[in-house]
Amino acid sequence: MTAETPVAGPSHGFFAKTGISMARVSAVFALLAVLAYWARPEPLDIWVGLPLVAAGGLLRAWSAGYLLKTRQLAVTGPYAFTRNPLYLGRLLLFTGFAVMATMPSRANLVILAGGLAIFFFYYMPRKERIECERLRQTHGEEYTRYQAAVPALVPRPTPYRGSSDAGSGWQWSRFSRNREYMMLILEAGLVGLFAVRAFGWA
């Protein structure tokens, strides 16, 4: 190997993946900032959007307590009904906040439509293609059976019964490790901001 030969290694993929993840998170926070700044909600908007926000936040909190990323296949709790409860929770949160955040000319509905299009036509297909393959390589036949039995997003009516993670319930340590409490704080802050504006408490 000469000095000019590039050294290939896993760090390249790691930094690329980290950069993409940071860009996605930054885009989400930028979108929330736009909604928070321009939103002029009415009371009805709050009452329509709040159940979606509450359901999304609770679903994510429930899911985070079961998730031990990649190292252990989660198939209990919300994962017994849908393979991606965190993504379903995110979808509910985005929809609820977009409904709450009434903007001039109903621009919030345009943002909602664009966000849903990105989610269903880019984000979820890409996630299914890349992450499913990674989990299949890690967990083998166990994940193949789970993938075949549990829908990617829309929950199935009855819980999946698998051998992995048997008897493991919600754990605070996993919830804390996944930092979902930070999302709950952010969600509560946005709901409070929209409610103050809608009901004229300020």
C-alpha angles and dihedrals in degrees: 000000000000127000090255094056110105114235111233118208145144092267091075092058091043094054092044091051091046091051092051091047092050091049091053093048091047090051091051093050091046090053092049089050090054091050092046094049100045100032117119101174127190122217091256090055090056094050092048097045100037097074090053092049092047092048092048094048094047092046092052092047090050092048096047091059091061100041122102098170116241094325094082128024109237112214102149133078111019090349088069088067104035132013092222111039091151091057091045089051090050090051092052092047094050092048093047095048092045089053092048095047099075109188134185111290088008090280088159089071090054089052089048093051092048092048093050091049091052092046097050101033101037116009101047097039091050092046092049092049098048106029097042090054091049092050091046090054091048101043103023120191092002091065093041090059091045093049092050093050104040125058120239095237119345107076120244116235096242129041121260115245112214136155097237119098091001113188094005112138135187111309127199091210091061093044090052094044090053089050094225089148087074090059091049090054091049092047093050091049093052093047089050092049093050092045092052091052095043098048097034096238093148 
